[in-house]
């Protein structure tokens, strides 16, 4: 008989570690396990927790994971509980509430950038999306510093790296610009890809290098680009297309072992 799994597994890189995320699609429940990058053996894990997002909804910073608790509603769709900003330390059994639901600082999507916790708040007005980046205090969850705002006519997706946050923007020509912001100064164009309208872009950073994975064309063809931020060299990688995954968070995460 046919069966359907209610769980989904994908990989994450954060800091010096690789993590296995097991999410349960019938709820916001998640199991996050820390793996040794060289052996892939389990070395530690976070206690099971539930977020307000099915697949993600959390950010890993050092030995802590930050998330908003799963929102519960009554039969009329009214919130009854949940939505608080929580922190859970690896090895501990219970999380700590940092910010209450409705707190002005408890907004935006969470990202872990090295040892920094960042929230990006999205607003829409006059046909323009505005993405406002904020650095949060890792002890209190309160806004520690307002960073930059990015305006776009289209919806942007952001990707966390070990030192910076990344996203892509379509240019006036038939190319896409890969953008970088290192939590200080201004955003910069890291490099451009001479392909129009790529889809399912994923971006990750490790050891001074940035990997960009996407697919484009008809029929779709996967592409892998590796950029060295030191030498500014851009290389298109020759990787077997069968390794490309159409699954959610199935591509883009990588870790360079010295």
C-alpha positions in Angstrom: 0.0 0.0 0.0 1.1 3.5 -0.6 2.4 5.6 2.3 3.3 9.2 2.8 6.0 10.4 5.3 5.0 13.1 7.7 8.7 14.0 8.2 11.3 15.6 6.0 15.1 15.8 6.5 17.6 18.3 5.1 21.0 19.6 6.0 22.2 23.0 7.4 25.7 24.5 7.9 26.2 26.9 10.7 29.5 28.0 12.2 31.9 25.1 12.3 29.2 22.4 12.2 26.8 20.6 10.0 23.3 20.0 11.2 20.6 17.5 10.3 17.1 19.1 10.5 14.2 16.7 10.7 10.9 18.5 10.4 7.4 17.1 10.8 5.1 18.4 8.1 1.9 17.8 10.1 3.0 20.3 12.8 5.8 22.8 13.5 7.9 20.2 15.4 11.6 19.9 14.7 14.6 17.7 15.7 18.0 19.3 15.1 21.1 17.2 15.4 24.7 18.5 15.3 27.0 16.4 13.1 30.8 16.1 12.9 31.7 17.6 9.4 34.4 15.0 8.9 32.7 11.8 10.0 29.0 12.9 9.9 28.5 11.3 13.3 26.1 12.8 15.8 27.9 14.8 18.5 25.0 16.8 20.1 21.4 17.7 19.6 18.8 20.2 20.5 15.7 19.1 22.4 12.6 18.8 20.2 10.8 22.1 19.7 8.0 23.6 17.5 8.1 26.7 15.4 5.6 28.9 13.6 6.9 27.6 10.2 6.7 24.1 8.8 10.1 23.8 7.3 12.3 26.4 8.9 11.4 29.2 11.4 14.6 29.1 13.4 18.2 30.4 13.4 21.3 28.7 14.9 23.9 30.9 16.6 26.7 29.1 18.3 25.2 26.6 20.8 21.8 28.2 20.7 18.8 28.0 18.5 16.3 30.9 18.3 12.7 30.5 17.1 9.1 31.7 17.5 7.0 29.2 19.2 4.2 27.6 17.2 1.0 29.6 17.2 -2.2 27.8 18.4 -5.7 29.0 17.4 -9.2 28.3 18.4 -12.0 27.2 16.1 -12.5 30.8 14.9 -8.9 31.3 13.9 -8.1 33.5 17.0 -4.6 33.1 18.5 -4.7 31.3 21.9 -1.0 30.9 22.5 2.4 30.9 20.9 4.4 33.3 18.8 6.9 34.1 21.6 10.6 34.5 20.7 12.4 31.6 22.3 16.0 30.4 22.8 17.1 26.8 23.3 20.6 25.9 24.2 22.1 22.6 23.0 21.8 19.9 25.5 19.1 21.7 27.6 15.6 20.3 27.9 13.6 23.5 28.1 13.7 26.7 26.2 13.7 30.3 27.6 11.3 32.9 26.5 13.0 36.1 25.4 10.2 38.2 23.9 6.5 38.0 24.3 4.1 37.8 21.4 3.2 41.3 20.2 6.5 42.8 21.4 7.6 45.5 18.9 11.0 43.8 18.7 9.6 40.3 18.0 9.2 40.7 14.3 10.8 39.4 11.1 12.4 36.2 9.8 15.4 35.0 11.9 18.9 34.4 10.5 22.1 33.3 12.2 25.2 35.0 10.7 28.3 33.7 12.5 27.8 34.8 16.1 25.1 37.3 15.2 21.3 37.0 15.3 19.6 39.0 12.6 15.9 39.6 11.8 14.6 40.8 8.5 11.2 42.5 8.6 9.2 42.7 5.3 6.8 45.5 4.4 5.0 46.4 1.2 3.8 49.8 0.0 3.3 51.4 -3.3 4.3 48.3 -5.2 7.7 48.1 -3.4 8.8 45.5 -1.0 11.1 46.8 1.8 13.3 44.4 3.7 14.6 46.0 6.9 17.5 44.2 8.6 18.0 44.3 12.4 20.7 42.9 14.6 19.2 41.4 17.8 20.8 41.0 21.2 21.5 37.2 21.6 20.7 37.4 25.3 17.5 39.4 25.3 16.2 39.2 21.7 15.8 43.0 21.7 16.9 45.1 18.7 20.6 46.0 19.3 21.2 47.8 16.0 19.2 48.8 12.9 21.2 47.8 9.9 20.1 48.5 6.3 16.9 48.4 4.3 16.6 46.8 0.8 13.9 47.9 -1.6 12.7 45.6 -4.4 9.8 45.4 -6.9 9.9 41.6 -6.4 10.0 39.2 -3.5 13.5 38.5 -2.3 14.9 35.4 -0.5 17.8 35.8 1.9 20.5 33.2 2.7 22.7 33.1 5.8 26.4 32.6 5.5 29.2 32.4 8.1 30.1 36.1 7.8 27.4 37.7 5.7 23.8 37.5 4.4 23.2 37.0 0.7 20.4 37.4 -1.9 20.0 37.7 -5.6 18.6 40.6 -7.7 17.7 40.5 -11.4 19.6 43.2 -13.4 18.4 45.3 -16.3 20.2 42.8 -18.6 19.9 39.1 -19.0 21.8 38.4 -15.7 21.4 38.1 -12.0 23.5 39.9 -9.4 24.5 38.0 -6.2 24.4 40.5 -3.4 26.3 40.4 -0.1 25.9 42.3 3.2 28.4 41.7 6.0 26.3 43.5 8.8 28.3 46.8 8.4 28.6 49.4 5.7 26.6 48.9 2.6 25.4 46.0 0.5 27.6 45.1 -2.4 27.3 43.2 -5.6 29.5 40.1 -5.2 29.3 38.9 -8.8 26.8 38.5 -11.7 25.6 35.4 -13.4 24.9 35.8 -17.1 21.6 33.8 -17.1 18.2 35.4 -17.1 15.5 34.3 -14.6 17.2 31.4 -12.8 14.9 29.6 -10.4 15.3 27.8 -7.0 18.4 29.7 -6.1 20.3 28.6 -3.0 23.4 30.4 -1.6 25.8 29.4 1.1 29.2 30.5 2.4 32.2 28.5 3.8 35.8 29.3 4.4 35.7 32.5 2.3 33.9 30.9 -0.6 30.3 31.3 -1.8 28.4 28.6 -3.5 25.4 29.5 -5.7 23.1 26.7 -7.0 20.1 27.2 -9.3 18.4 25.8 -12.3 17.4 27.6 -15.6 16.4 26.9 -19.2 13.8 24.7 -20.8 14.1 21.9 -20.0 15.7 22.9 -16.7 19.4 22.5 -16.3 21.2 22.8 -12.9 24.1 25.2 -12.4 26.7 25.4 -9.7 28.9 28.5 -9.3 31.7 28.8 -6.7 33.1 32.3 -5.9 36.3 33.0 -4.0 35.9 36.2 -2.0 39.6 36.5 -1.6 40.8 36.2 -5.1 37.4 37.2 -6.6 37.6 34.2 -8.9 34.3 32.8 -10.2 34.2 29.2 -11.3 31.3 27.2 -12.8 31.5 23.7 -11.3 31.0 20.6 -13.4 28.7 18.6 -11.2 26.6 15.7 -12.3 23.0 16.9 -12.8 21.6 13.8 -11.0 23.0 15.3 -7.7 20.6 18.3 -8.1 17.6 18.0 -5.8 14.2 19.5 -6.4 13.3 19.1 -2.7 12.9 22.0 -0.3 16.3 23.0 1.0 17.8 20.2 -1.1 20.7 22.2 -2.5 23.2 24.9 -1.7 24.5 23.9 1.7 28.2 23.1 1.7 31.2 22.9 4.0 34.9 23.1 3.1 37.1 20.7 5.2 40.7 21.8 5.6 
